Amino acid sequence: MTTANFLVKPAVVGGIVVSFDEDRGLSEIFRCHSSGKQEMAMSNLAPATPAATDDAIAGLRALLGDRLSTARSVREQHGKDESYHAPHAPDAVAFVQSTDEVAQVVRLCAAHGVPVIPYGTGTSLEGHVAALKGGVSIDMSQMRRVLRIGAEDLDVTVEAGVTRKQLNAELRSHGLFFPVDPGADASLGGMAATRASGTNAVRYGTMRENVLGLTVVLADGRVIHTGGRARKSAAGYDLTRLFVGSEGTLGVITEVTLRLYGIPEAMSAAVVSFPTIEDAVQTVIQTIQSGIPVARIELLDDMQMRAVNRYSKLAYAEQPTLFFEFHGTERGVVEQAEQVAAIANELGAGDFQWATRAEDRNKLWQARHDAYYAALALRPGAKGWSTDVCVPISRLAECISATKADIGQSRLLAPLVGHVGDGNFHLVFVIDPADEEELERARQLNDRMVMRALALGGTCTGEHGVGYGKIDFLAAEHGEALPVMRAIKQALDPAGLLNPGKILRP
Ligand SMILES: Cc1cc2nc3c(=O)[nH]c(=O)nc-3n(C[C@H](O)[C@H](O)[C@H](O)COP(=O)(O)OP(=O)(O)OC[C@H]3O[C@@H](n4cnc5c(N)ncnc54)[C@H](O)[C@@H]3O)c2cc1C
């Protein structure tokens, strides 16, 4: 019997009815609200009055001059991310250039009771940057200085608006790189705020493992420094990890100190297809359980491969496929590849197609990173709803198999792709958001997938985060820990002005 320690009887959790089948584990979930999550996320938020907002904007204009924008197009751009979730424009956008300026903006907004929403590059996927109650978007894109490269200590301190590609371009001449890669060229502040990961996490970890310290502006404008450059510390509560993943709800991150790695002596990548998705997933599980230190191990299902072939003009087999990358010495890379090939061949893999030259590897990984846009291109005019879950590696096969069967029965176009070495996979629902019936089928499939992941000991999101799109699942996942999270929010942001309506319902 599957056990789940968070719910044993049918219950209403955050507006959702969850039922638990004693024999079969957590079996079903029914949404009991039909008006969508956004309205729920917005309820109980106290809006700033128009006069208070106008006063705050006047004060910000005096502070920032033309770096404060109320232009409609700028506001609209800052109220939407890359998801299907309904956007919400802020009342103004502040283009800040220093920690001190962020502190002044936050203080001024706090004095008028106006919300602030930190903004990196807007690539998040769960409605994270939507200004659900208006307020001021704090755009970090003009804080783009690499402040210090510690080549000897393998660390770096950057301003929060530096993007990962910019950082890696600057690190290359030092023989160093920063491995966390959420596909999009996101800001490092945004990546810290969402606890991002990506294809390399199986070897190098996520932002949780790679952020050493932060500078943060708190809700009252105080500036604190968390963590430090020491590789380990036992000094007090771990505030760095509290802010990592806080999605702008506890403070505005202005500087990030990160762990770096030497560029490996040798790298090679390979693509290999399998007769069934179960064979591909079993290859992943056995590879991880054997302790082979793969740098990347990515699964794309047959539908996603069709999309990638069309979009990136490639000619791979349109079957369940794994993309691998190996890092190490020349000899180590060959050894790892041989070990993985032995496992894959036992499970019926086709021939490995190798890419060892940097340009071939880059082309391969660009195709992988474009998977989202490739999926959207399958149905012109449709919108993408990308959702992810993560389970312990030993439960990955059953979670993916059940999800694939569910997709088949749900008559939805939903390619599957995943950072499977971490037990993490994604669906992209390619949907017509104006078709309420189709949207509802996608919602129900998403609900079932999340609750299945929770029942298997997993999480409702391995890397995309909560925003307002996954807000309903936190009670089911965290149970009695949720009020503790609420107490932390209350202590750090008593007026509820930092990115309201995200992670926790106000
Ligand atoms: C095609 C595609 C592929 C993706 N693949 C992955 C993936 O593989 N792995 C993954 O983890 N994610 C992935 N994502 C999601 C996204 O790229 C990440 O969530 C990323 O970390 C967001 O960074 P950002 O700079 O765009 O942040 P934004 O979208 O601007 O903001 C995200 C959240 O962080 C907060 N925030 C931003 N900056 C700060 C700051 N300085 N201080 C405090 N809070 C802040 C915002 O308020 C918001 O809540 C993907 C997105 C796309 C479009």
The ligand as an SDF file (V2000), in Angstrom:
LIG
                    3D

 53 58  0  0  0  0  0  0  0  0999 V2000
   11.5200   27.8550  -21.6310 C   0  0  0  0  0  0  0  0  0  0  0  0
   11.6700   27.8700  -20.1400 C   0  0  0  0  0  0  0  0  0  0  0  0
   12.3530   26.8370  -19.5230 C   0  0  0  0  0  0  0  0  0  0  0  0
   12.5000   26.8200  -18.1390 C   0  0  0  0  0  0  0  0  0  0  0  0
   13.1880   25.8020  -17.5710 N   0  0  0  0  0  0  0  0  0  0  0  0
   13.3980   25.8170  -16.2500 C   0  0  0  0  0  0  0  0  0  0  0  0
   14.1940   24.8130  -15.6420 C   0  0  0  0  0  0  0  0  0  0  0  0
   14.6970   23.9120  -16.3020 O   0  0  0  0  0  0  0  0  0  0  0  0
   14.4240   24.8950  -14.3130 N   0  0  0  0  0  0  0  0  0  0  0  0
   13.8900   25.9030  -13.5460 C   0  0  0  0  0  0  0  0  0  0  0  0
   14.1570   25.9370  -12.3500 O   0  0  0  0  0  0  0  0  0  0  0  0
   13.1110   26.8570  -14.0870 N   0  0  0  0  0  0  0  0  0  0  0  0
   12.8630   26.8440  -15.4110 C   0  0  0  0  0  0  0  0  0  0  0  0
   12.1150   27.8350  -15.9740 N   0  0  0  0  0  0  0  0  0  0  0  0
   11.4920   28.8720  -15.1090 C   0  0  0  0  0  0  0  0  0  0  0  0
   12.3250   30.1480  -14.9060 C   0  0  0  0  0  0  0  0  0  0  0  0
   13.2920   30.3320  -15.9030 O   0  0  0  0  0  0  0  0  0  0  0  0
   12.9510   30.1580  -13.5140 C   0  0  0  0  0  0  0  0  0  0  0  0
   11.9300   30.1480  -12.5400 O   0  0  0  0  0  0  0  0  0  0  0  0
   13.8590   31.3570  -13.2570 C   0  0  0  0  0  0  0  0  0  0  0  0
   14.5870   31.0860  -12.0920 O   0  0  0  0  0  0  0  0  0  0  0  0
   13.1390   32.6820  -13.0870 C   0  0  0  0  0  0  0  0  0  0  0  0
   14.0990   33.7380  -13.0770 O   0  0  0  0  0  0  0  0  0  0  0  0
   13.6960   35.2090  -13.5460 P   0  0  0  0  0  0  0  0  0  0  0  0
   14.8950   36.0760  -13.4520 O   0  0  0  0  0  0  0  0  0  0  0  0
   13.0460   35.1820  -14.8860 O   0  0  0  0  0  0  0  0  0  0  0  0
   12.6540   35.5820  -12.4240 O   0  0  0  0  0  0  0  0  0  0  0  0
   11.2350   36.2740  -12.5720 P   0  0  0  0  0  0  0  0  0  0  0  0
   10.3440   35.4790  -13.4320 O   0  0  0  0  0  0  0  0  0  0  0  0
   11.4010   37.6960  -12.9340 O   0  0  0  0  0  0  0  0  0  0  0  0
   10.7310   36.1820  -11.0630 O   0  0  0  0  0  0  0  0  0  0  0  0
   10.4500   34.9480  -10.5000 C   0  0  0  0  0  0  0  0  0  0  0  0
   10.0930   35.1200   -9.0260 C   0  0  0  0  0  0  0  0  0  0  0  0
   11.2300   35.5270   -8.3040 O   0  0  0  0  0  0  0  0  0  0  0  0
   11.0210   36.8010   -7.7030 C   0  0  0  0  0  0  0  0  0  0  0  0
   12.2630   37.5670   -7.8840 N   0  0  0  0  0  0  0  0  0  0  0  0
   12.8930   37.8690   -9.0430 C   0  0  0  0  0  0  0  0  0  0  0  0
   14.0210   38.5500   -8.7830 N   0  0  0  0  0  0  0  0  0  0  0  0
   14.0870   38.6850   -7.4340 C   0  0  0  0  0  0  0  0  0  0  0  0
   14.9960   39.3210   -6.5450 C   0  0  0  0  0  0  0  0  0  0  0  0
   16.0740   39.9460   -6.9920 N   0  0  0  0  0  0  0  0  0  0  0  0
   14.7380   39.2740   -5.2210 N   0  0  0  0  0  0  0  0  0  0  0  0
   13.6450   38.6180   -4.7330 C   0  0  0  0  0  0  0  0  0  0  0  0
   12.7550   38.0250   -5.5300 N   0  0  0  0  0  0  0  0  0  0  0  0
   12.9690   38.0620   -6.8580 C   0  0  0  0  0  0  0  0  0  0  0  0
    9.8320   37.4010   -8.4190 C   0  0  0  0  0  0  0  0  0  0  0  0
    9.1140   38.2970   -7.5820 O   0  0  0  0  0  0  0  0  0  0  0  0
    9.0350   36.1690   -8.7670 C   0  0  0  0  0  0  0  0  0  0  0  0
    8.2810   35.7520   -7.6690 O   0  0  0  0  0  0  0  0  0  0  0  0
   11.9450   27.8750  -17.3580 C   0  0  0  0  0  0  0  0  0  0  0  0
   11.2690   28.9170  -17.9900 C   0  0  0  0  0  0  0  0  0  0  0  0
   11.1110   28.9120  -19.3680 C   0  0  0  0  0  0  0  0  0  0  0  0
   10.3760   30.0500  -19.9950 C   0  0  0  0  0  0  0  0  0  0  0  0
  1  2  1  0
  2  3  1  0
  2 52  2  0
  3  4  2  0
  4  5  1  0
  4 50  1  0
  5  6  2  0
  6  7  1  0
  6 13  1  0
  7  8  2  0
  7  9  1  0
  9 10  1  0
 10 11  2  0
 10 12  1  0
 12 13  2  0
 13 14  1  0
 14 15  1  0
 14 50  1  0
 15 16  1  0
 16 17  1  0
 16 18  1  0
 18 19  1  0
 18 20  1  0
 20 21  1  0
 20 22  1  0
 22 23  1  0
 23 24  1  0
 24 25  2  0
 24 26  1  0
 24 27  1  0
 27 28  1  0
 28 29  2  0
 28 30  1  0
 28 31  1  0
 31 32  1  0
 32 33  1  0
 33 34  1  0
 33 48  1  0
 34 35  1  0
 35 36  1  0
 35 46  1  0
 36 37  1  0
 36 45  1  0
 37 38  2  0
 38 39  1  0
 39 40  1  0
 39 45  2  0
 40 41  1  0
 40 42  2  0
 42 43  1  0
 43 44  2  0
 44 45  1  0
 46 47  1  0
 46 48  1  0
 48 49  1  0
 50 51  2  0
 51 52  1  0
 52 53  1  0
M  END
$$$$
